[in-house]
Amino acid sequence: MSDKVFCSLRLVVVIALSLTNVISDKGYAEDDDATASSTDAASPKEARITAVVNGSIITKADIDARLALLAAASGARISDAMIPQLRYTILQALVEEQLKVQEARRIGRLIKRNPYVTAEEEHHMLTLMIRRSGLSVDLFEDFLKVHNIPKETIIQQARAQAAWHKIISDLFGDSVQLSDKEVERVRTQFIENKKRGSVLLSRIVIPFDTPEQQQRALADMKRITSLLKQGANFATLAQQFSRTPEACKGGALGWVTSENLTEVEKAALQTLPLWHASAPILKQNAYVILLCQDKRPEGATTFQEITFQRFFIPAPYAIDSQETASTFVSQAHEVRDHLLTVRNAQKTTEMFSGLKVMEKETLAVEDIDPKLRTFLNATPTGDVSPPIVTPDGVLLLAVYARADRPIVPPTIENVRDHLRETQLEKLAERYLRMLKRTAYIEMRE
């Protein structure tokens, strides 16, 4: 679209928001098929309404499903004492998701684009979220079945993330003006900073506007910290609770130099071991938890890539003990021996019915989920890992190659995209606050 069209669209949306302080229940309830369908087959108790957002309902079943997804995907053991507050935090996230999806529908109607977000865009976001959680896209539906989690639970979250990304880009993308001089300055700074070293960071951010919200945000962060100490997956918690655009990517910020960190962040990272999350850090109007995944020393010129393949024996039920795992582990040993003997994945697949084989992956070691990375680092090139028991089955990792690749400066477009996303993030926070202020939200839990 042209600049003129985008400016007109922004004006129309803002005027519409100011004129419709309370949107009719009927208007959104009729459109909200996704929320309604999640409760059609639910029992009366499960269908109990916990919130109403502009006429669309959020039920107890919706919260239960998201809590189950959080526990299963993160690997966390959630104590009974933590459940009530986690349910409240999840409810807040579901409310925001409803607002984002509703806003996408409304903008779609204004500009006569239906659907506003395409199925392909939603699927791309879903795939991104699954991968960033350290789960296999190919095995994700089996994962949901084993843990009895409705697929709509994760689809709803991906739908909201995709919608929000498109809304902010469409409404404000052209208002972010970046000069070629500024982009080149940042790119030159990256090249200079590479000599000083950098850290690979992910983060969880919960913003607040009032003292009451600050207390709630800090309490949420303390619960997230507790889950992380129990071994919960950082990326999964970031997707569920973080309130910044990179949340859909598991909170991944990429490589960050010290010049782009505050003094309190530098102090927290100075003694923080790799793959250990920081305590909650207070920044302006937000609490932040940082996770340092890797460090590049001064003058680093290369990074390591690894090529590997996953072989998975799915279990029809959740594996919760050594006894229930024994049958699948025995079969995994047979698969491993066959792989090492014939050196042919296709023949091994044909030999063992039910064995699921993923496509080969070539990833930077720093980008691999820490749990997988541990097993991959312990497996020599040309070898297959010992059986790895998961709640859903038994996994084998075949390592094919390792290679050192040169670290190259970002392209002009990479830098421009990064700066644009940073500015859009601030605009997105303001816009979401406005949506909340003009919405009809009734909490019943």
N, C-alpha and C positions, 0 to 999 in steps of 0.2 A: 504493500500500500504506500501511497505517497505521504509526505510529511503532513500535508493539509488534511488528508483523510484521517490519519492517526490523531491529529489534534482535535478534529471534530468528534472522533469516537471518545476520546478522553473527556471532552466537555459534556457529551451526551450522558456518559456513565455517571460522572460526578453530579450533574444536575438531577439525574434520576435517583441517585442515592439520597440527595438532600430532600427531594419531594416525597420519597416513600420511606419515611422514618420507621413505620411499622408495616411490613408487607403482609398481605392477607394470607391466612393459613391455607385457604383453598388454592390460591395461585401456585404455591410450591408443592403442596401435598399431591396434587394431580401429576406433577412432573417427576416426583421423586420415586421412580420405579425401583431404584436400587435399594433404598432403605425399606420400602414397603415389602419387597420380596423377601428380605432377610427374616421377616417375622411371620410370613404366611403359614409356615408349617411348625412354628414354635408353640410350645405349651403356654398356657396362660401365664405361668410364673415367668418363663423365659421372655414372653412378649411384653412384660411389664415395661411401661414407658419410663425412661430415666431422664429424658430431656426432649424438648420441642424447640426446633430451630426454624423459624419462619414457616411453621406448619409441618415441617418434616420431623419425623420422630427418630429418636435413638433409644434402643431397647436394652434391657438387661442382657439379652442374647448377644447383641452387638459387642458389649463390653466384655462379656465372658469369652467370646471368640478371639478378641484382640489380646486379652490377657493370656489365653492359651497359646496364641501365636508367639507372643513375647517370650513366654517360658520355654517353648519348644525350640524356637529359632536361636535364642540367646544361650540356651543351656543352663539357665539360672534356676536355682531352687528358691522359689518364692515362699517365704514364711507366711503363716496365717496373719501375723501382726502387720505385715507390709501390704496385704491385699487391699484393705479399705482405701488407703491413700493412693495406691497404684491405680485402683479403679477410678478414683477421682481424676487423676492425671490423664488416664486414657480417655475419660469422658470429655475433658477439655480438648484433647486432640481430635476427637470425633466431631465435636462442635465446630472446630475450625475447618475440618475437612468438609463438613456439610456446607459451610459458608462459601468455601472455595468452589465446590461443585455447583452450588446454586448460582453463584456469580457467573460462572462459565455459561450456564444455561441462559441466563438473562442477557449477557452480552451477545450470545449466539442469536437470540431473538431480535435484539436491537439491530444487528447488522445482517440479519436474515441468512445466517450460516448455521445449518443444522445437519450433523452435529458440529458444535464448535470445536471440540477435540476429537480427532479421528481415532478409530480403533487401533490403527498402526501406532499412533503417538502414545496411547495408553499401554499398548503391548511393549513398546520400547522402554517406557518408564518401569513397567513391571519387571522386565528382564534385568534392567539396571539395578533395581532394588534387591532382587534375589541374589544376583552375583555379589553385590556389596555386602550381603549378609553372610557370605562364605558358603552359600548353598549352591547346589547344582541346578541349573534351569531345567535340565532333562529329568531330574529326579524330584522336582519340587511338588508335583501333584501326588506322587507316592508319599512324600513327606507329610503333606496335608492329610491324606487318608489315614496314615498310621496314627496320627495325633488327633484325628477326628475334628479337624478344623475346616470350616466352610471356605471354599476357594474365594467366595465373594469378599471375605475379610481382607485379603491382601489386594484383591482387585480394586476394592473401594479406596484403599489407601493410594494405590498407583494412579487411579482416576483423579483423585484430588491433587496429587503432586503434579501430574501432567497438565491439568487444568490451570493450576496456579502459575506454573512456569509460562504457559502460553498467555494467560491474562496479563501478567506483568510485562512480558516481552512486547505484546501488542499495544498495551496502553502507554507504556513509558519508554519503550526501546528507543524511539527516535528523540526522546528528550535528553538522552545521555550523549553528550557531545564530547568527543575525544579528539584532540588535535594530533596530527602526525608527530609533532614535536614531543608531546607528552608520551605517546606510545614508544617512540624511539628512546626517550630518556629512561623509561622503565626497563626496556629491553637491554639497554647499555648497562643499567644498574644491575640487572640479573647477571650479566657476564662478569662484572666486577665482583659481585657478591659471591659468585661461585668459588672465588679464590679464598673467601673467608669461611666457607662451610655453610651448611643448611640442615634443617631438620624436616622429616616427613611427618606431617601432623594431621590428625583428625580431631574433631571437637563436637561437643554437645553444648548447645546454647539454649537457655531459657530466659527470655526477656521479661521485664516487669515495668509497670508504669506507676504503681502506688506502693506505699509502705506495706499494705496488706498483701499485695501481689508479690512483693519482695520476700516476705516471710514464707509464702507458699512456694515460691520458686526455690528458695534455699532448702526447704523441707524436701521438695522433689529431688533436688540435686543430691541430697544426703542419701535418699533411698536408691538413686541410681548408682551412687558410689558404693553402697553396700552390695548391690547386685554385681557390680564389676569385680569387687573383691571376692565374690563367690565364683568367679569365672565366667560371668555372662559375656556374650559377644558384644563388643563396643559398637560395631556397625548397626546391629539390630536395635540396640537401645537408642542410638542416634536417629534411626529412621522413625522410631515410635515417639520420641520425646523432644528431639531438637527442633528449634523453630527458625532455622535458617535454610536457604536454598540448597546447600550441600547435604542436607539431611537425607535426601533421596539417594545420595551416594555413600551413605553410611557415615556422613560427617567428614568425608575426606577433603582436606584443604590442599593436598599436594605438598611440594617442597617449599618451605618458608625460611627466609633468612632472618637473622636476629634484628635487622633494621625494621622489619615489619611486625615485631612483637613489642608489647608493652613491657615495662620494667618488671611488673609483677609476674607476667608470663615467662620472661627470661629467667627470673629467680626460681619459679616453679620447675622449669625444665632442666635447670642446671644440675640438679641432683636426682632427677627422675629417671629410673631405669627404663630401658626400651620395653614397650608393650605393657607399661604400667600407667594407669590413668592418674591424673593429678587430683588433688582435692579441689572442691569447687572454688573458682577464682571470681572475685567480684570485679566486674568492669562497669562501664557506664550503662546503667539501666539493664544489666543482664548478669547472670552467673554463667560461667564457662568451665567445662571440664576438658582438659587436653590429653591426648594420647600421642606420645612420640613413638613412631613405628621404626624409624631408622635415622641415622645421622651420616652426613657426608663430611669427611674431614676437609680441611683447607686444601685447595689444589686438586681435589678429586676430579678425575677425567673419565672414569668408566663406571658402569653399573652392570650387575649380572642378570642374565636372562636364563630361564630354565624351561625346557620342553618336557611335558609329562602328559600322562593319560590316566583317567580314573576308570577302575573296574569295580562295579558295585553289585553286591548280592542283596537284594531287598528282602526285608522281613515283613510278613503279613501282619505283624503285631509289634508293639513297642518292645524293644529289648531293654529290660530293666534289671537283669542279673546275669551272672556268669553262666548259670545253668541254661537260661533261655538263649544265650549267645553261642553255646558250644556247638550246636549243629551247623550254624552258619560259619563259624570260625573254621571248622573242619573242612567244609566245602571251599572256603577261601584259600586254605593251604593247598588244596588240590588244584585250584585255578592258578595259584602262584607258581606251583611246580610246573604246570603245563606251559604257562607263559615263558618261563625261564628255559624250558626244553625246546619248544617249537619256535619261539621268537616270532609269533604271528598272532596278532590280536584277533583277526577274522576267524582263524581256525579254532582259537580258544572259545570264541563266542559260539561257534557252531557245536562245540563239544559240550558246553554246559548250558542247559536250558534255564532260562530265567536270569542269566547274567546280563547286566546292563553295562554297555561300554560307551563312554563319552568320547567326543572328538578330542584329538590332541590339542593341548593348549601350550602356547608360548607366552610366558608372562615375566615381567621384571620381578625378581624375588621379593622386592620391597612391596609389591602390590598384592602378594598372595596372602590369604587369610593366615594369621599366625599359627593356628593349630595345624593347618596343612603344611605350612612352611617348616615347622619342626620336623615332621615326618619326611618331607622332601629333602631337607638338609642332611638327615641321617641316612638317606638312601643313596648309595653310589650311582653314578651314571651307568646305565645299562642294566640296572638291577630293579627289583620290584620290592616295595615295602612289605613288612609283615602285615598281617590282617589288622585293620583298624576298626574297632567296634564302635558303632554309632547307635543312637536310639532307634534308627530306622533300618539297620542292616549292617553289613560288613564291607569295608572299603579297602581296595588295593590301589597303590600308586606306582605306576611304571615310569621311571625316569629315563629319558632318551638322550638328552643333551644339555650341556651348560655352555654359556658363552658370555664373554665380556663385551659390552657395547659402549661406544663413546657417548658421553653426556653432551648433548648439543643444545645451544641456546634456543629459547622459544622463538617461533616465527612471529612476525609482526601481527598476524591474525590471532595467534595464541594470546599474545599480550593484550591486544585490543579486547578480546573476549573476556579475559580475566578482569580487566579494569571495568568493563561494562557490567559484568555480573556483580562486582563489588558495589557499584552505585545502585544497581537495580535492587540489591538486597535491602538497602535502606528505604527505598521507595515502597518495597513490598511490605515491610514492617508497618509503615504508616498506613498503607491501604487496608491491611488486615485490621488494624485498630479501628479504622473508620467503618469497616463492615460490621464489626462487633457493636460499635456504638449505635448504628442505625438498624440493627437486627432485633427481632423479637426472639429472645432466648428465655425459655422457662426450664429451670433445673428442678427435677423431681427426685434426685438421689443425693 
